[in-house]
Amino acid sequence: MNKIRVSIREIVVMAVMLAVVLYGVYDSFVASSSKPLGAGSGEKVVQIDTLIAEASKVLEDRGSYPVYAAIVAGAEADWGRDPFYADNTPGMRTSTMGAIEYTGYLEIGTRRIAVIDGVGYETGDELEVGGYLVKRIGSSAVVIEEKETGKGITVPLLEE
């Protein structure tokens, strides 16, 4: 039977590791159950309520802080439309196929994949609508070529 040799350094490392694990178990289960729940939380709640009351008082006082009051009033007002809504960003419209939306770019090694109208394409692939090829794929735009005319159409990446 072969005996396993263990150095003193390995024994010390294992002892320290065991002590850390035991302390973690003690702190997680034994010590946490003996701590009173909510100790000092009432004082923190009072401090937060005081801060909210003071901030509300400052914002309501329009005479002293007109700039802050105007900012708050503008933020609370109806904006009409969402400036970050995706339909507000322009898509590329072609005469025969409607809007083309380039919404994603993925580069894995030497492969580049463009997400156009929710479908992934590589360079040289034909679009699902037919008559168009993916000529070039970049991180900020994709070039689509009409097969009949050879005309290139650059479509910018829509970032939401």
Order of alpha helices (4+ residues) and beta strands (2+ residues): alpha-alpha-alpha-beta-beta-beta-beta-beta-beta-beta-beta
